[in-house]
Amino acid sequence: MIALITGITGQDGSYLAELLLNKGYDVHGVVRRSSVEKYDRIVHLRDRITLHQADLLDQLSLIRVLEKVRPTEVYNLAAQSFVPTSWEQPLLTAEFTALGVTRVLEAIRAVNTGMRFYQASSSEMFGKVRQTPQNENTPFYPRSPYGVAKVYGHFITVNYRESYDLFSVSGILFNHESPRRGLEFVSRKVSWHAAQIHLGLMDQLPMGNLSARRDWGFAGDYAEAMWMMLQADTPQDYVIGTGETHSVEDLLTIAFDEISRNWQDFVTQDPALLRPAEVDHLCADSTKAKDELGWEPRVSFDELIRQMVRADIRRLEAGEVATY
């Protein structure tokens, strides 16, 4: 089996590449041309994977990669994935996160319609939720340019499945974290600052909305769900999450408990960090994935956050500079 992963240098791409290599796949990744290579998350895999330069903004580059690699499975994980940035760069977000999906699907149509395609959808599509918990039939009400772009990517995947009989699926993944999460995301922001406070390198943590609730899971568990979707007999979309919600305050409580501190002594609230339109309560109903794929999360929220804090403490003690 041959897999091609866009976004292989990201958190999800690195865990998925590990999983596929362990299953005996020939793993290829798409990377954008850059004067500075940022392969930190996959440095331990570099001698086992093949990287190709291409871009979701360049249709021809995608066709050429597919013609060269001839993958059996294509995982589209690349996107402008940070929600706050989507308000600052809505057009770029649309180009990458929405139209980029169409370009990959069109490339598959041009090269080989037998390739199986996975699209990384997001719980941000639910936005101003119409029901709790959210499942595959819950209506979307996105509350950010990122969420809107993801809705387009989701439905174009459905459309190509129904219009051209492609094996194309969307995984509607709820928040998933790990020690490889980017520093801009709240979970890693908290773990990184907690580690610095623990080591006496910082004494303050500015935060935005502390009452927002999310369904947080471990990225490695979610990578397995992606693979399972492409092994199914028929292409279908699945909601992937833990079914548990926690507030940002809960996140802070666990992270600071790991370093034997009270978060109230260090956290300040900065109005500049509030979203223009908030998503308040996301919670997954993954019954379909459990029943049909046999997927269930393994790592608990408490264990996940403590892992992240410990990993950042080790990084700082080793003198590492945070590059993601």
GIBEL-V127529 format. One record per backbone hydrogen bond with DSSP energy under -0.5 kcal/mol. NH is the residue of the N-H (numbers start at 1). CO is the residue of the C=O. E is the energy in kcal/mol with one decimal. If there is no record, write none. Layout:
# GIBEL-V127529
nh->(NH,NH)
co->(CO,CO)
e->(E,E)
This chain:
# GIBEL-V127529
nh->(3,4,5,6,6,7,8,8,10,13,14,15,16,17,18,19,20,21,22,23,24,25,26,27,28,29,30,31,42,43,43,45,46,46,48,49,50,52,54,54,58,59,62,63,64,65,66,67,68,69,70,72,73,74,75,76,76,77,77,81,83,86,86,87,87,88,89,93,94,95,96,97,98,98,99,100,101,102,103,104,105,106,107,108,109,110,111,112,115,116,117,118,119,120,121,121,123,125,126,127,128,129,133,134,138,141,143,148,149,150,151,152,153,154,155,156,157,158,159,160,161,162,163,164,165,166,167,168,169,171,172,172,173,173,174,177,181,185,189,190,191,192,193,194,195,196,197,198,199,200,201,202,205,207,210,213,214,216,217,219,221,222,223,224,225,226,227,228,229,230,230,231,231,232,232,238,240,246,248,249,251,252,253,254,255,256,257,258,259,260,261,263,265,266,267,268,270,270,271,273,274,280,282,285,286,290,291,292,293,294,294,295,304,305,306,307,308,309,310,311,312,313,314,315,316,317,318,319,320)
co->(26,73,28,4,75,30,5,30,7,7,10,11,12,13,14,15,16,17,18,19,21,20,1,25,3,50,5,52,39,39,40,42,42,43,45,45,27,29,31,52,55,57,58,59,60,61,62,63,64,65,66,2,2,116,4,74,118,6,75,79,81,82,83,83,84,84,85,89,90,91,92,93,93,94,94,95,98,98,99,100,101,102,103,104,105,106,107,108,112,72,167,74,169,76,119,171,173,122,123,123,141,127,283,283,135,125,124,144,145,146,147,148,149,150,151,152,153,154,155,156,157,158,159,160,161,160,115,166,117,119,170,238,121,171,240,217,178,182,185,186,187,188,189,190,191,192,193,194,195,197,196,196,266,268,208,280,246,214,175,177,218,218,219,220,221,222,223,224,225,226,227,227,228,228,229,170,172,214,212,210,247,248,249,250,251,252,253,254,255,257,256,261,262,263,263,205,207,268,269,270,271,278,213,134,284,286,287,288,289,289,290,289,300,301,302,303,304,305,306,307,308,309,310,311,312,313,314,316,315)
e->(-2.3,-2.3,-2.3,-0.5,-2.6,-0.9,-0.6,-0.7,-1.5,-0.6,-2.2,-1.7,-2.7,-2.5,-1.9,-2.3,-2.7,-2.5,-2.2,-0.9,-1.7,-2.6,-2.5,-0.7,-2.7,-2.6,-2.6,-2.8,-1.2,-0.6,-0.7,-2.0,-0.7,-0.6,-2.8,-0.9,-1.9,-2.7,-2.0,-0.5,-1.8,-0.6,-1.4,-2.0,-2.3,-1.9,-2.3,-2.4,-1.9,-2.9,-2.3,-2.4,-2.0,-3.3,-2.9,-0.6,-3.2,-1.5,-1.1,-1.1,-0.7,-1.0,-1.3,-0.6,-1.2,-0.9,-2.8,-2.2,-2.0,-2.3,-2.5,-2.6,-0.6,-1.5,-2.4,-0.9,-1.1,-1.0,-2.1,-1.8,-2.5,-2.9,-2.0,-2.2,-2.3,-2.0,-1.7,-2.2,-1.6,-2.5,-3.2,-2.9,-2.8,-1.6,-1.3,-1.3,-1.9,-1.7,-1.7,-0.7,-2.4,-1.7,-0.5,-3.4,-1.4,-1.5,-0.6,-2.4,-2.4,-2.4,-1.9,-1.9,-2.4,-2.5,-2.6,-2.6,-1.3,-1.9,-2.7,-2.2,-1.6,-2.3,-3.0,-1.9,-0.8,-1.2,-0.5,-1.7,-2.6,-2.3,-0.7,-3.1,-1.2,-1.6,-2.7,-3.2,-1.9,-1.6,-2.8,-2.3,-2.1,-2.8,-2.1,-2.7,-2.0,-1.9,-2.7,-2.4,-1.5,-1.4,-3.2,-0.8,-2.6,-2.9,-0.5,-3.0,-2.6,-0.8,-2.1,-2.8,-0.8,-1.4,-1.9,-1.2,-1.1,-1.7,-1.8,-2.3,-1.9,-1.1,-0.6,-0.5,-1.2,-0.6,-0.7,-1.8,-2.4,-2.6,-1.3,-1.6,-1.9,-2.4,-2.6,-2.1,-2.3,-2.6,-1.7,-1.8,-0.6,-1.4,-3.0,-0.5,-1.6,-2.0,-2.2,-2.0,-3.2,-0.5,-0.6,-2.3,-1.6,-0.6,-1.5,-2.5,-0.6,-2.2,-2.9,-2.8,-1.7,-1.0,-0.6,-1.7,-2.5,-2.3,-2.0,-2.4,-2.0,-2.2,-2.5,-2.4,-2.0,-2.1,-2.2,-2.1,-2.3,-2.7,-1.7,-1.4,-2.7)
